Amino acid sequence: MIGQDVEVPDASATSRLLTDLASLVGEAHVLTDPDVTASYGIDWSRRFSGPVLAVVRPADTAQVAAVVAVVVAAGVPVLPQGGNTGLVGGSVPSPEGPAVVVISTRRLTHLDPVDDLAGQVTVGAGVVLADLQRHVSAAGWEYGVDLAARDSATVGGTIATNAGGIRVCCHGMTRRQVVGIEAVLPDSSVISHLAGLPKDNTGYDLTGLMVGSEGTLGIVTGARLRLVRPAIASAVALIGVRDAADALALVRSIVPRGVRLLAGEILDAATLRLVCDVTGFPWPLADHADHVLLVETESPAPGEIALDIPLDRDAVVAVDAADRARFWAYRDRVSECLSTLGVPHRFDISVPLERIDEFVAEMRNRLVSIAEVHTVLVFGHLVDGNLHIEVLGPDADDERADALVLRCVADHGGSISAEHGVGRAKAAYLGLSRSEAEIAAMRAVKAAFDPHALFNPGVLLP
Ligand SMILES: Cc1cc2nc3c(=O)[nH]c(=O)nc-3n(C[C@H](O)[C@H](O)[C@H](O)COP(=O)(O)OP(=O)(O)OC[C@H]3O[C@@H](n4cnc5c(N)ncnc54)[C@H](O)[C@@H]3O)c2cc1C
């Protein structure tokens, strides 16, 4: 919805806007050819898409601010976009329009030298996670957030979604890594708080507010990030388990005291079978298992294994880098393999650890009522209580499965979005996880930052 006091531009106003944008960032960085802009208007899962007026690619924060000023003055919605790997429709326009200006951060790629004393680094919002990881690794550090979309997902996008990923059990979500932020607000002012002071109690936490704001409050242009020390070495095990309860109990018992748990993931048998079928990987265990647990722990020295796996368990363990990567590929390649089945209804939920199996059984039961559902796959970040559920069968715009699964999550005391964000996909269901008072407070924040409701309209808040 566009704010009431803002006019939608006509053709000549649009042409003036495009000319103004070209004068700010250079003609080569204002993309309007539909063949070129198409990929910016459709999301990674191909479930969500909408009209794009232009894609603008500013080179620095000053250009972002200038671009925001002219687009907002023209009354055109603004869509901040990083790697477009978001999975909740937040990184693409609404199908109902109006057409948006996508502000792509992909040229904001500066990487400052690592501050070894503080264990921090300042980087541009358009840096992709894999480049950040390589940069800090060369200086003996690690960035605490890692996910399978690492080659495309940007620092800005992961901040805007408060991304989780495979290391949350060890280092926490993105929020915990962000110690300062630079951002352009909808009124085109720039906030820059990049000193990275560990102690700084000077009013509202604007950095914290921008984390998880999904492009609705402004555009993150840079960030000061906390770094962690990499593991000395690690071992990855794949272990056959009955269910989530069995897997969680096993994690508790096989990780010795004082040993860092680096990851604890689960895949149900159907998901693992799909990965094997699509990739040609062999089934990794000796026998069939209902679920497979992937667990990684820090080792005291290369080649050593800090995992007390009982001998009667069907398990394989990898210690060298190539084998660890081979085991991780079963998990990393799930999303890509799923794409071969069609456009799934995708869920990223969390429930209390002790209720995971009960929730999954109840959800499967309820889904039987929708005749079109033919496949339900469950996998995810087990030790965080975070499951990814993929439901295949119903048409992309058929919301029955969405409503049913998210209601079931709420009935089990869970969150409808554990890490992907609310986006467009879950906006109508926000009330299942947030009270009316909380949503009203969020609306007040949104109105204060973005009075014309031009930043990512329809995302997060219904
Ligand atoms: C294979 C695969 C695996 C994934 N695994 C995980 C996972 O384990 N954990 C997880 O949390 N997510 C995961 N994701 C989802 C996705 O990678 C994350 O949501 C990521 O944070 C998105 O980053 P991006 O740069 O692609 O952002 P985009 O997709 O471009 O944007 C996402 C949202 O952030 C906003 N945004 C982007 N950049 C900015 C900015 N600079 N300032 C303000 N707003 C901005 C957009 O408007 C949009 O609302 C996965 C996705 C894929 C495809």
The ligand as a MOL file (V3000), in Angstrom:
LIG
                    3D

  0  0  0     0  0            999 V3000
M  V30 BEGIN CTAB
M  V30 COUNTS 53 58 0 0 0
M  V30 BEGIN ATOM
M  V30 1 C 20.0780 -22.8980 -0.6560 0
M  V30 2 C 19.6360 -21.9180 0.3990 0
M  V30 3 C 19.9380 -22.1760 1.7260 0
M  V30 4 C 19.5530 -21.2590 2.7140 0
M  V30 5 N 19.8530 -21.5490 4.0160 0
M  V30 6 C 19.5210 -20.6630 4.9650 0
M  V30 7 C 19.8420 -20.9220 6.3410 0
M  V30 8 O 20.3950 -21.9610 6.6810 0
M  V30 9 N 19.5100 -19.9800 7.2510 0
M  V30 10 C 18.8770 -18.8140 6.9000 0
M  V30 11 O 18.6030 -17.9910 7.7720 0
M  V30 12 N 18.5420 -18.5690 5.6200 0
M  V30 13 C 18.8430 -19.4470 4.6560 0
M  V30 14 N 18.5010 -19.1910 3.3580 0
M  V30 15 C 17.7460 -17.9890 3.0270 0
M  V30 16 C 18.5960 -16.7940 2.5660 0
M  V30 17 O 19.8520 -17.1920 2.0980 0
M  V30 18 C 18.7530 -15.8020 3.7030 0
M  V30 19 O 17.4970 -15.2570 4.0410 0
M  V30 20 C 19.7310 -14.6480 3.4030 0
M  V30 21 O 19.8620 -13.9120 4.5800 0
M  V30 22 C 19.2570 -13.7280 2.2930 0
M  V30 23 O 20.3480 -12.9120 1.9010 0
M  V30 24 P 20.3080 -12.1700 0.4900 0
M  V30 25 O 21.4910 -11.2980 0.3720 0
M  V30 26 O 20.0980 -13.1490 -0.6020 0
M  V30 27 O 19.0080 -11.2490 0.6810 0
M  V30 28 P 17.8000 -11.0420 -0.3230 0
M  V30 29 O 17.1720 -12.3480 -0.6490 0
M  V30 30 O 18.2030 -10.1860 -1.4470 0
M  V30 31 O 16.8060 -10.2050 0.6210 0
M  V30 32 C 16.2170 -10.7960 1.7540 0
M  V30 33 C 15.4500 -9.6980 2.5250 0
M  V30 34 O 16.3720 -8.7450 3.0330 0
M  V30 35 C 16.1320 -7.4500 2.4690 0
M  V30 36 N 17.4550 -6.8920 2.1880 0
M  V30 37 C 18.4410 -7.4150 1.4190 0
M  V30 38 N 19.5350 -6.6480 1.4750 0
M  V30 39 C 19.2410 -5.6040 2.2690 0
M  V30 40 C 19.9580 -4.4630 2.7270 0
M  V30 41 N 21.2240 -4.2590 2.3750 0
M  V30 42 N 19.3360 -3.5990 3.5540 0
M  V30 43 C 18.0500 -3.7840 3.9400 0
M  V30 44 N 17.3210 -4.8420 3.5390 0
M  V30 45 C 17.9130 -5.7480 2.7260 0
M  V30 46 C 15.2690 -7.6810 1.2370 0
M  V30 47 O 14.4460 -6.5660 0.9690 0
M  V30 48 C 14.4760 -8.9040 1.6730 0
M  V30 49 O 13.3840 -8.5360 2.4780 0
M  V30 50 C 18.8560 -20.0970 2.3570 0
M  V30 51 C 18.5540 -19.8390 1.0060 0
M  V30 52 C 18.9390 -20.7370 0.0350 0
M  V30 53 C 18.6190 -20.4220 -1.3900 0
M  V30 END ATOM
M  V30 BEGIN BOND
M  V30 1 1 1 2
M  V30 2 1 2 3
M  V30 3 2 2 52
M  V30 4 2 3 4
M  V30 5 1 4 5
M  V30 6 1 4 50
M  V30 7 2 5 6
M  V30 8 1 6 7
M  V30 9 1 6 13
M  V30 10 2 7 8
M  V30 11 1 7 9
M  V30 12 1 9 10
M  V30 13 2 10 11
M  V30 14 1 10 12
M  V30 15 2 12 13
M  V30 16 1 13 14
M  V30 17 1 14 15
M  V30 18 1 14 50
M  V30 19 1 15 16
M  V30 20 1 16 17
M  V30 21 1 16 18
M  V30 22 1 18 19
M  V30 23 1 18 20
M  V30 24 1 20 21
M  V30 25 1 20 22
M  V30 26 1 22 23
M  V30 27 1 23 24
M  V30 28 2 24 25
M  V30 29 1 24 26
M  V30 30 1 24 27
M  V30 31 1 27 28
M  V30 32 2 28 29
M  V30 33 1 28 30
M  V30 34 1 28 31
M  V30 35 1 31 32
M  V30 36 1 32 33
M  V30 37 1 33 34
M  V30 38 1 33 48
M  V30 39 1 34 35
M  V30 40 1 35 36
M  V30 41 1 35 46
M  V30 42 1 36 37
M  V30 43 1 36 45
M  V30 44 2 37 38
M  V30 45 1 38 39
M  V30 46 1 39 40
M  V30 47 2 39 45
M  V30 48 1 40 41
M  V30 49 2 40 42
M  V30 50 1 42 43
M  V30 51 2 43 44
M  V30 52 1 44 45
M  V30 53 1 46 47
M  V30 54 1 46 48
M  V30 55 1 48 49
M  V30 56 2 50 51
M  V30 57 1 51 52
M  V30 58 1 52 53
M  V30 END BOND
M  V30 END CTAB
M  END
